[in-house]
Amino acid sequence: MIIPTLRLNDGHTMPQIGLGTASLNDDTVAPVIVTAIEAGYRHIDTAYRYGNQVGVGKGVRASGIAREELFITSKLDGEFQGNDRALAGLDECLRQLDMDYVDLLLIHWPLPQRNEYISTWQTFEQLLATGKTRSIGVSNFKPAHLERLAAETTIRPVANQIQLSPYITRPDHVTYDRAHNIVTVSWSPLGQGKGLLDDQTLATIAAHYGKTPAQIVLRWNVELGLVAIPRSSNPARL
């Protein structure tokens, strides 16, 4: 399986389909990582908050694939916002993953009421210079948050990971990101629960092309120039 890639605004590339791991723990995630890599996945999405980075690292090593062939995303949550806390946060992520670097580090959410995402992003800019992350981006940021980043910091995010699916299209977010050369990454691209994948319109399209509804949704993401992060531990679905 050949997964298309997108070029980020810093020159690196990101596979357009990645494996989400939010619902998996250290014990369950490792074999899923191995199965996903065998199926052709090369992009793995985790986060400090998920509590599964040790297992993600074990799965990567058990896969037999060289680290350089994979794209690993992690995220730092509110515990690591402000006052250079992200420095120790990334070090802890790398310790858990047992890796020297991640390909993409995201601020997990802006938490605007705390007013620390600007200083946190400035710390991310420092982290980029260390080589411990190759790219930096954000998650769950609205255009207004991105506007403030652009006005008060130096480096533009390469990506913004948001909830997005054919039921939740967020055209204002996608339009803003595209205009500013920021890749939009879709979390829960297949919806939550069975509602989206049971949609009759999707079923009709899928039948026409001889595909599953999930395949149609993922292709929709690819055609729109988005990155999709579906979640599954089922080998057949992977």
C-alpha positions in Angstrom: 0.0 0.0 0.0 1.5 3.4 -1.1 0.2 6.3 1.1 0.5 9.7 -0.5 2.4 12.5 1.3 2.1 16.2 1.7 5.0 18.6 1.8 5.0 20.8 5.0 5.9 24.4 5.0 9.3 23.6 6.5 10.2 21.2 3.7 9.5 17.9 5.5 6.8 15.5 4.3 3.9 13.9 6.1 1.9 10.8 5.1 -1.7 11.6 4.5 -3.0 8.6 6.4 -1.8 7.9 9.9 -2.8 5.6 12.8 -4.5 7.2 15.7 -3.8 5.6 19.1 -5.9 7.7 21.6 -8.0 4.8 22.8 -5.1 2.3 23.3 -2.9 1.8 26.4 0.7 0.7 26.6 -0.2 -3.0 26.5 -2.7 -3.0 23.7 -1.0 -0.4 21.4 2.3 -2.3 20.6 0.8 -5.2 18.6 -1.5 -2.7 16.8 1.5 -0.7 15.7 3.2 -3.8 14.4 0.0 -4.8 12.4 -0.5 -1.3 11.1 3.1 -1.0 9.9 2.8 -4.4 8.2 -0.3 -3.1 6.4 1.6 -0.1 5.1 1.1 2.7 7.7 4.1 4.9 8.2 2.6 7.7 10.3 1.8 7.0 14.0 0.0 9.6 16.1 0.3 9.6 19.9 0.4 12.1 22.8 1.7 12.4 26.3 -1.9 12.4 27.6 -2.7 9.1 25.9 -0.5 7.3 28.3 0.7 4.9 25.6 4.0 6.2 24.4 6.0 3.4 25.9 3.9 0.9 24.0 4.1 2.9 20.8 7.9 2.8 21.1 7.9 -0.9 21.7 5.6 -1.5 18.7 7.9 0.6 16.4 10.9 -1.4 17.5 9.1 -4.7 17.2 8.0 -3.8 13.6 11.5 -4.2 12.3 11.1 -0.9 10.3 13.9 1.6 10.6 12.9 4.6 12.6 13.8 6.9 9.7 11.0 5.4 7.6 8.3 6.4 10.1 6.6 9.7 10.9 5.9 9.9 14.6 3.6 12.7 16.0 3.3 13.4 19.7 1.5 16.2 21.6 2.0 18.0 24.9 -1.0 18.9 27.0 -1.7 21.7 29.4 0.7 20.3 32.0 3.5 21.5 29.8 2.2 25.0 28.8 4.1 28.1 29.8 7.5 28.8 31.5 9.5 26.5 29.3 7.7 23.5 30.6 7.6 22.0 27.1 11.4 21.4 27.3 11.0 18.8 30.0 7.8 17.6 28.3 9.4 16.6 25.1 12.3 15.0 26.9 9.8 12.8 28.8 8.0 11.9 25.6 11.3 10.9 24.0 12.2 8.9 27.1 8.9 7.0 27.0 9.1 6.4 23.3 12.8 5.5 23.6 13.5 7.7 20.5 15.9 10.5 19.8 13.4 12.7 18.1 9.7 13.0 17.0 8.8 14.1 13.5 6.1 16.4 14.7 5.3 17.9 18.1 1.9 19.6 18.7 0.5 21.8 21.4 -2.5 19.5 22.2 -4.9 22.4 22.7 -4.7 26.2 23.1 -6.4 26.5 26.5 -6.9 30.3 25.8 -8.3 30.9 29.3 -4.8 30.2 30.6 -3.2 32.5 28.0 0.0 30.4 27.8 -0.1 29.1 24.3 2.1 32.0 23.0 4.9 31.3 25.5 4.5 27.6 24.9 4.9 28.1 21.1 8.0 30.1 21.8 9.4 27.1 23.7 8.4 24.9 20.8 10.6 27.2 18.6 13.5 26.5 20.9 12.8 22.7 20.7 12.9 22.8 17.0 16.4 24.2 17.1 17.5 21.3 19.3 16.6 18.7 16.7 14.5 16.7 19.2 11.5 17.5 16.9 11.7 18.0 13.2 8.5 20.0 12.9 6.2 21.8 15.2 2.4 22.4 15.0 -0.8 22.7 17.0 -4.0 20.9 17.7 -7.5 22.1 18.2 -6.5 25.7 17.4 -9.1 28.1 15.8 -8.1 30.6 13.2 -8.1 33.4 15.9 -5.5 31.4 17.8 -3.4 31.0 14.7 -3.7 34.7 13.9 -2.3 35.5 17.3 0.6 33.1 16.8 1.4 34.7 13.5 1.4 38.1 15.1 3.5 37.3 18.2 5.9 34.5 17.2 8.4 33.7 14.5 7.7 30.2 13.1 4.5 29.2 11.5 2.9 25.8 12.5 3.2 23.2 9.9 -0.1 21.5 10.9 -3.3 22.0 12.8 -5.0 18.8 14.0 -8.7 19.3 14.5 -11.8 17.2 14.6 -13.0 16.9 11.0 -15.2 14.5 9.0 -17.9 14.7 6.3 -20.3 15.5 9.2 -18.0 18.2 10.8 -16.3 19.9 7.9 -15.1 23.2 9.5 -14.6 25.1 6.2 -13.4 28.2 8.0 -10.5 26.3 9.6 -9.6 24.5 6.4 -9.7 27.7 4.4 -7.5 29.5 6.9 -5.0 26.7 7.1 -4.7 26.4 3.3 -4.3 30.1 2.9 -1.4 30.1 5.3 0.3 26.9 4.1 -0.7 24.9 7.2 -1.7 21.3 6.8 -5.1 20.4 8.3 -5.0 17.0 10.1 -8.4 15.3 10.8 -8.9 13.5 14.1 -11.9 11.2 14.3 -12.2 11.4 10.4 -14.5 8.4 10.5 -16.8 10.0 13.0 -17.5 8.8 16.6 -19.7 5.8 16.9 -21.5 4.3 13.9 -23.4 7.3 12.6 -21.2 8.5 9.8 -20.2 5.1 8.5 -23.9 4.1 8.4 -24.8 7.1 6.3 -26.9 6.1 3.3 -25.2 8.6 1.0 -21.8 7.2 1.9 -23.2 3.7 1.4 -24.3 4.6 -2.1 -21.0 6.1 -3.1 -19.1 3.1 -1.6 -21.2 0.6 -3.5 -20.7 2.6 -6.8 -16.9 2.4 -6.4 -16.7 -1.1 -4.8 -15.2 0.3 -1.6 -16.2 0.6 2.1 -17.7 3.8 3.5 -14.5 4.2 5.6 -12.3 4.0 2.4 -14.5 6.6 0.8 -14.1 9.0 3.7 -10.3 8.5 3.8 -10.2 9.2 0.1 -12.2 12.3 0.6 -9.6 13.5 3.0 -6.8 12.8 0.6 -8.5 14.5 -2.3 -9.0 17.6 -0.2 -5.3 17.7 0.7 -5.9 16.8 4.4 -4.2 14.3 6.6 -6.5 11.7 8.2 -5.8 9.9 11.5 -8.3 7.0 11.7 -8.3 4.7 14.8 -8.7 1.0 14.8 -7.2 -2.0 16.5 -8.9 -4.5 14.1 -6.4 -5.9 11.6 -8.9 -6.2 8.8 -10.0 -2.5 9.2 -6.4 -1.4 9.4 
